[in-house]
Amino acid sequence: MSDALAFPALAASALTQAMGFLYRRAEVVLDRRAQRSEANEPLPPEEVPEVVVGDPGHALDFDPDEVTDERAERLETLMEVLGLYAENEHLVQEQEERLRRTLGRLRTLLEDVYGRRITFVGEEQRPTSGMRIVNRARDVHGVSRALKARRVSSDANPDILHTAEVVHPGGEMTSVEVEDLL
């Protein structure tokens, strides 16, 4: 997708589901960051709406270090804008462009925090929701692997970016090494 902030045009009910899903994820991130809930305190089971394609992971599976002050501030701002739509449901049904841009920004931010793609119905050109691995190296002298796994489901759809500026003689870069594909 050329526009990283693009968000699909969805039917009003699907758009409402997508908005609710992203909003709840942002709440979880901000609550855990502000320590309004304990890190080891379980959340009630999350119901992933049918509008989400693939595996978005669990709501608590994010690295708190990825929630910088800037990201937290942006999340809060985006959630304030989405509050406008919650109070004025007719705007959701009109496929308002501002809503779609806001959802695109929120999704991009949450994908950075969770390290996972979040894909919705209607985005055939976008990989399904799932794991994202980024491994950037400056100099590789030994072995650099982005993903080494004993067993991986054939349904797994990891998005892997594995780069190095220089691979020195004797160095090796392997993006994926899997022993057993299930």
HELIX and SHEET records of a PDB file:
HELIX    1   1 ALA A   12  ARG A   33  1                                  22    
HELIX    2   2 PRO A   64  GLU A   66  5                                   3    
HELIX    3   3 ASP A   69  GLU A   87  1                                  19    
HELIX    4   4 GLU A   89  GLN A   93  1                                   5    
HELIX    5   5 GLU A   97  TYR A  114  1                                  18    
SHEET    1   A 2 VAL A  52  VAL A  53  0                                        
SHEET    2   A 2 THR A 119  PHE A 120 -1                                        
SHEET    1   B 3 ARG A 116  ARG A 117  0                                        
SHEET    2   B 3 GLY A 130  VAL A 140 -1                                        
SHEET    3   B 3 ASP A 159  VAL A 167  1                                        
SHEET    1   C 2 VAL A 143  VAL A 152  0                                        
SHEET    2   C 2 GLU A 172  LEU A 181  1                                        
END                                                                             
